[in-house]
């Protein structure tokens, strides 16, 4: 028996490939510093864990509405209002992770052969697009412009088949932000060409520069924007699998169908943890973001001091995307070299779309001690090449 033909076009994850190799080395007794995955090294804040425990003890273990519990969606709506994004209960769905939100939104919006524009380097959206037999159109951004998006290049890639523009800012893997002027120009494009904008803002609380408004807050494109966020990065809740989408009601109702026919709903007790995250003190978020900023400065300075490597300072998220072209290896070869010879796990830039080659991604969601040790090991390994 054969699998569906479309699966031959669905790429795997370069991050997970390196993670598997790193885990195998650890099993063999090697000391590995993990900078390849976007996994906060902080524990989930205690008040969130307590809320989950209380929900379990109260019997919150059954199905909920496929849209999510009302209390959580109210809290999400209130949070969005603080960001000047006006979405009511029927315009919000809670999902088992932001990744499921993205996949569901792409499934609802795109027919086979529809095109979706994705700025590159980019996170692993391609596989989701290809599973529904749509076509990703990658718009490459320039490292010389700090990975900023060029409006004219974006316009040139809009065709009669274009259905959606995907935005991810702060960006994974580059940490780039888009300025308000650019966001308003994209909003105007979407309205003029009747396009969806899918905006993945899962890192929006982890920013170190003045933060532009969300494109979802612009009233002129309100009916075109699908806003996705989650709890994994902001509240160190990666394993909890809780995200959400805010969009026009008719779009959300179609996403509910996807959830009804797949996961049913996020776990009930997890939703209560998310409620506590939004309603409780945000000091934990500020502390984590402050620590990430310190680590960012250390890792950027350290990388730029290593011969053969240059690194743009990111505006947000918790990744750096250093250029390794002067090393003379492709990104996968170099990531494997660092893993074997330095015990440092990184993700090859080739995992992040056609513009990713020539770079590697490193996460600084790692302790300061781990980052400093990784930099020392890298410098030694590169100098001995």
N, C-alpha and C positions, 0 to 999 in steps of 0.2 A: 504493500500500500504506500502511496505517495502523499506527502503533505501538500497543502495549498501552494500553488506556484508563486503567489505573492510573497511568501516567506523567504524566498531566495533574495529578495530585495531589502529585507529588514536587517539592519546591522545589529551586531551585538554591542556590548559596552566595553570600551577600552579601559575605563576605570576598573571595572570588575575583573577584567583580564589581569591587570597588574595586581589587584587585591588578591586574586587566587594564587598568583606566583609568590606574593609576599607572605601569605598565610602558610604556604608550603614550606618556605624557608624558615618561618618561625617554628613550625612543627619539627623541623630538623635541628632546632636549637639556635638559629641565628637571631640576633638582636635587630629588629626592624623598627624604624621610625615611620609611622604611617602619615604621609602628607598627601595621599592620593584620593581620599574620600572626603565628601562634605559632611562630616560627622562631628558636631560640636563635642568638645571634650568635657563640657560642663554637664553636671547631672540636672535632670528636670527639677525645677524649683519645688521645694517641699510642699507649699500650699496647693500646688497642682496635683501632686501625688496624693495628698490627703483627701482632696475632693474626689478623686477617682476611687480611693478606698472607701470613702463614705457612700459613694454611689453603689459600689458593689455590695456593701453591707445592707444597703436599703433595697436591694433586689433589682437594681437597674441592669439587668442582664438579658433582657429580651429585645425583640425587634423594636425599632422606632419608625416614625415616618421616614420614607425614602428621601425626604427633603432635609431631615435632621430635626432634632427636638426644637420646639418653639423658643425656649429660653436661649439656646445657643444662637439661633438665627436672629433673635432680637439683639443679643449682645454684639453680633457681627454687624448688624445694621447700625447700631449706635457707634461702633468703632469706625465704620466707614463714614458716618456723618462727620466725625471729627476730622476726617481727611477730605471733607467736602464732596463725598461721593454719596449721592442720594439714591439708596436702594432699600425697598421695603421687604417684608417677610417673603412675599411670593416671588421676589427677584433674587433670592439667595438659596443656595443648596449647600449643605455640609456633605463632604465626601471622605472616603478612606484615603486621605492624602492628597496634596496638591497635584501629584502626578496623575492620579485618577481624574481629578478635575480637568486637567489639560487634555488627557486622552478622550474623555467624554465630550468636551467642547469641540475638539477636532472632529470627532465622529459625527456630532450633530451638524456641524457647519459645512463639512466638505464632502462633496460627491466624488466618485472616481474621476480622475483626470483634472479636477480642480487644482489650482496652484495656490500655494501659500508662501509668502515671502518671509525669509528668515535671515536676519543679519548674522554673519559668521565672522569670527568663531562663535559657536553656539553650543548650548547644552544639548542633550540627546533627544531632541524633538523629532528628528528624522524618522526614527523607527515608528513612532505613533502615526506619522503622516503616511508612511508607506503601507502600514497595516490596513488603512482604509482606501488604498490604491489612489491616493492623491499624490501630487507632485511638489516636493520642496524646491523652492527657487532661492538659492543662497546669494545674498548680497554681501560681498566681502568688505570688511572695514579695514582701515589702515592703522597699523601700530604707530606710524609717524604722527597720526592725528589722535593719538591716545585711544584708539579703537572707537572713535566717534563715528556716527552714521552720516553718510553724505546724502543729502536730500535729492540731488540730481540723479545719483546712481539708483536710489530707490525708485524714483519716477520711471527711469529707463527700464526697470524690470517689471513694471505693471503691464499686463497683457489682458486680452479679452477673457482669459481663463483664470485670472487672479480673483480669488475669493476672500483672502484673509492676509493680514500683515501680523506677524508675531513679534512682540516686543518682550524683552527680558532685561529689565534695568532696576536696580543694580544687576549687572550682567554676570552670568556664570559662563565662561571662566575668567573674564577680564576685570570684573569689578567696576566697569564703566557706568556712569550715569549719563542720561541725555538731558540737555538743558530745555527749559520750558519753551523757548522759541522753536526748537526742533520738534518737540512734542505737539505743539499747536499746528505746525506745518503738516505733520503726519495725520493729525485729526482732520485737517482740511482735505487732504488727499483721500482719506477714507470716505468722507461724506461725498466728495465729488465723483468718486468711482464706485460708490455704493459697496464698500468693503467692510468686512469684520476686522476689528482690531482685537487680538487676543493678547492681553498684557499679563505676564507672569511676574508678580511683584513679591515673590516669596522672601526676598532679602531686603525689603523696603525699610525695615527697622534697623538694619545693620549698615549705617551710612556714616561717613566721616567728613563729608563736605556738605555745604548747604544743599538741602534736598529740594528738587523741583517738585511741583504738584504731580499727582497721578494723572495720566491722560484720561482715566475714568472719571475725573472730576470736572471735565470740560463739558458744559451742557450742550454745546453744538454737536458733539458726537456721541451723546449718551446712548442713543439707540443702536450704535455700532460697536460698543465696547463690551468685551467679556473680560472681567477682572478675576484673576486667580491669585489666591494667597493660601497660606497654611501656617501651621504651628511648629513645624520641625526645626527650622533654623532659629526663629526668634526666641522660642522658649525651650530649646534643646529637647525636643519631643520627636526625634526622627522615627523611633520605633513605635510610636503611638498611632501613626497613620491617620492624621486628621488634617483636612484642608477644606477649602470652600470656594465657591464661585458666585459672583454677583453679575447679573446681566439682565436684559429685558425679560419680562415675565414669560413671554412666549418661548424664548430660548431656554430658560430654566425648566419650563414644563417638559421640553424635549430631553433635557439632561436627566430629569427625574425618570423618564422611561429607560434610559441607559442604566441608571442605578437599580431600578426595579428588576431589570432583566440580567443583572450581573451580581453586584455585591449586596443588594437590598438597601443597606444603610451602613454608616460607620457604627462601631461598637457603642452601645448606649453609655457605658461607664466612661469611655474615652471622651465622648461628647461633653460629659460633665467636667472632665479635666480641662477641656478647651474652654468651657464657660468660666471656670475659675481663673484660667490664664488671662482671659480678656477683662474680667471684672475685678481681679485682684491687683495688688501693687505692681507697678511696672519697674520698680527699682531693680529687679533681677535682670530685666532686659537692658537697662542702662549700664549696669555693671558689666554684663557680658560684652556689650558693644564697646565700652571703654577699654576692656582688656584686649579685645580684638584689634582695636586701633593701635595699641602699644605694640602688639605682635606684628602688625602690618609694617610699622616703621622699622622694626628690627630686621624682619626678613627682607624687605626691599633694600635697605642699606647693605645687608650682608650679601645679597645676591649681586648687587652692583659692584661689590668689591672683589668678586671672583672673576678672574680673567676668562674671557670668552662668553660671559653672560651679561645681559642687560635686562633691566626690569622697569616697566612703567608702574608708578604708584597707583593702586586702585582707589576709587572713590567710595566703594562699598563692598558688601558681601565679605567673605573671608578666604579669598583666593588671590594668588598672584599668578601671572602668566608670562614668565621670563622667556626672552628670546635666546635660543641656543644655536643659532645658525653658524656662529663662528667655531663651534665645537667640531663640526664636520661629520655629525651623525644625524640620521633622521630621528624624529622624536621618540618613536617606539624603541629604537635601538639604544638611544641615550637613556630612556627611562629604565630599560632592562640593565644597562651598564651601571647606573646608580644603585639599583636594587642589589645587584650582585656584588659590586665593589665598594659600596658605601653603606649598604643596609638602609637606604632611604627610598621609600616608595613614593613615586610621583605618577601623574597621569600624562601620557603622551598627547601633544597637541593635536595629533591626527584624529583623536577621539572627538574633537569639537568642530567637525565640519571642514570644508575645503580650505578655509583660511587659517586653520589651526596648526598646520605643519610648520616646523621651525621654532615651535615653542613647547613648553611643558606647563602643566598646571600643578600648582602646589597649594595645599590648603594650610592656612595658619590657624585652623581650629584644633590646635595642638598646644601643649604647654610651652611656656617660654623656654624652659630648659630643653625640651625636645627640639624646638626650632633652632636654638643656638647650637646644639649638638649636630643636628642635620646639616647646618651650614658648614661647620668645621669638617664633617665627613665629606661633604661634596667638594669643598676646596681641595682637600687632600686627594680625593679620587680623580678630580680633573687635572690637577697638577702632575699626576703620575701617569697620565694617558700616553 
